[in-house]
Amino acid sequence: MKSIPSTEHLKPETMLRVYKRGFGYAKIRLVDVHDLFLAAEAPGDLFAHVQEGDMLEAYLWKEDVASFEFPLQVKGKIQVRLPIVFFAHTAKVTATRERKCLSAKVAMAVKFYPISLNHEDKRFYSEKITMHDGTIVEISDRDAVLKCSLDLPAGRLLNGHMPIGPHANMEFTARVNARRDEGDERVYTIEYLGMHEKQRAEILDYVFTAYRE
């Protein structure tokens, strides 16, 4: 597994995901890696929320390499053409093979249809596609919680579209894992199947935009 000795070895233009207790998650972009500090462009809401001395948890996810985690201490901030936050360097960067699974509570309208399975030749087919409306109420890059009125058995496969990604129309396939009832609505935990790493990254970008405490 590759390693990063300290934050002094990070590069400008690196995108970091950060967590601030009482605020939530956000993405920041390194604009300078100086011997004495890191300087990062921060979204306006995070910029307004942090003060000198605050501690943030930072995550750097490298596809097919590792997940790197480290604390960052805010040393100051300045608004020039961009909102810039300065951080002290962190000597120890921890590498893990698994990314931290992050999720956000949402109210995302989605359309989907159940997929039928031909058990004789193990191929998917649908005699007639009927789209159904549902709401994703919790989402991560691995699974989601779907609320709808449709009666679905455990193990049923779904195909649908969610308003995420460059065109706000990400297609997904998922398996129903669990169910609970809330009045006239059913709440399902669904697990994505065969999702590309790029799509997972787009979902995580959405999570970091949507998650606030």
N, C-alpha and C positions, 0 to 999 in steps of 0.2 A: 504494500500500500504506500502511495506517495505521501510525503509529509510537507508541512509548512513550518519551519522553525519558529517564526514569530510573524506578527503583522507587518514588520519592516520588509518582508519578502512579498507582500501583496503588490499588485500592479495597478496603476491608474486605469480607469474605465471598468474595473471589476465591480460587479453587482453583488451587494450583500443584502441578505434579509436580516432584519433586526427585530427584536422584541423589547418593548418597554412596558413594565408592569403598570397597570392603570390606563394604558393607552391601547396596546395591541401590537400588531405586526405592521411592518412597512418595508419597502425596498429603498436602499440608498446606493448611490453610484460614487465610487472613489474618483476624485478629480486630482488628488495629489498625494503622493506617499513620500513625505519628508523624513529626514533622519529623526526629527523630534516629534512628529505628529502625523496623523491621517486627516485628510480633508475630504469631506463627502457632500455631494448634493443630496438634500433630503426633501421629501414632499412637504408642502406647506403645513399640513396638520401636525406632522411629527416635529418639524422645526419649532412650531409654536409651543409644543408640549415639553420639550427637553430643556434642562438648565445645566449649568456647569456643575459637575460632580455627579450627575445622574449616571447610573450603570445600565447598559443595554446588553442583551444577549445577541450575539451575531452568528450567522450561519452562512457558510460559503459552500454551495453544492456544485461539485464538478461531476458532470455526466461520465459514467463508467470509471470513475476514479475513487472518490470518497466524499464524505460530508465532513466539513471542518467547522468546529464550534469554538467560540472564544468570547470572553466579556470585552466590552468597550466602555471606557469612561469618557464622558463628555468633558472637554476642556474649555469649550467656548463655542460661539456661533456668530455669524455675520451675514447680513443680507446685502449683497452687492447686486450683480445681475441675476444671481441665483442664491437661494437659501443654502448656506454652507455651514455644516457642523464640523467642529474639530474634535478629534479623539486622541487620547494618549495611546501609545503603542502597547500591545499585549505580548508578553514574552512567551506565553505558552498557548499553543493552538492544538486542540485535540482533534484527531482524525477518527472517524468511525465509518464502517461500511454501509450502515443504514442511515437514511435521512430521517430526521424527526418528522413524524406524521402530524401535520397540522390541519385543522379543520375550522370552519366558520359556520355560525348560525346564519342562515339566509332565508329568503322567501323568493325562490327562483322558479318562474313558470317554465315548464318543459312539456314537450309533446313526445309521446312514445307509443310503441305498439309491441304486444307480446310476439315472440318468435316461436313458431311451431317446429318440432323436431321429428323428422322421419326416422324412426328407430331402426328401420330395416337397413338403410344405407348410411345412417348417422349424418345425414345432411340436413341443413336448415332449409325450411321453406315456409311460406305463408300463403294459404289459399286465398285470403283476402286481407289486405292491410287496412286496418281501421285504427286511425290515430286517436289517442286518448290524451286528455289533459291531466297534468299532475303538478305538484309543487315540491321542489327539493328544498328541505328545511335545514339540512346540514350537509356540508360538502367537504371532501378532502381529495387528494390526488389518487386515493386508492378505493374509496367507496363513498357512498352518499346515503342520505335518508330521504326517501320519497314518500310523499303523502298523496293519496288519490282515493277514488271511490271504487276502483276496480278490484275484483277478487282474484288474487294471484297466489298460486301455490308456491311453497318453497322449492327452489331449483329452477323455476321458470326463467327463461331468458327474455330480455327486453332489448329493443333497439330504439334509440331516440336521439333527440337533439337538445342541446343546452346552449343558452346565450353566452358563450365564452369563446375566446380566441379572436383572431384578427377579423373574422367575418361574423362574429357573434352567432355562430351556428355550428358548434362542435357536435359531431356524430359520436355516439357511444353505444357500446353493447355491454350489458350487465346481467348478473345473475341475482335472483331474489334469494337472500340468505335467511331473513327473519321477518316476522310480522307482529304487529300489535294493533289493536283497534282503538280508535278514539271517536266514539259516537258513530256517525254514519261514514266516517273516513277510516281508511286503513293506512297504517304507517309501516313502510318496508325499509329494511336495510338492504341495499344493493351493492354488489361488488363489481367493479369494472373488469372486463375481460379483453385481453389483447390490446390494451391501450398503449400507444406509442409514447416514448419518453417525452417527446415534444409536447404532446397533448397534456401529459401530467404536469409539465412545467407551466403550461398556460393556465391550468386549474390552480396551481400554487400561486401564480401571479394574481389570480382573482381572489384567492383566499387572503393574500396579504393586503389586497385593496379593501376587502369586505370586513375583515376581522377587527373589531374595535371593542374595547372594554368600557 
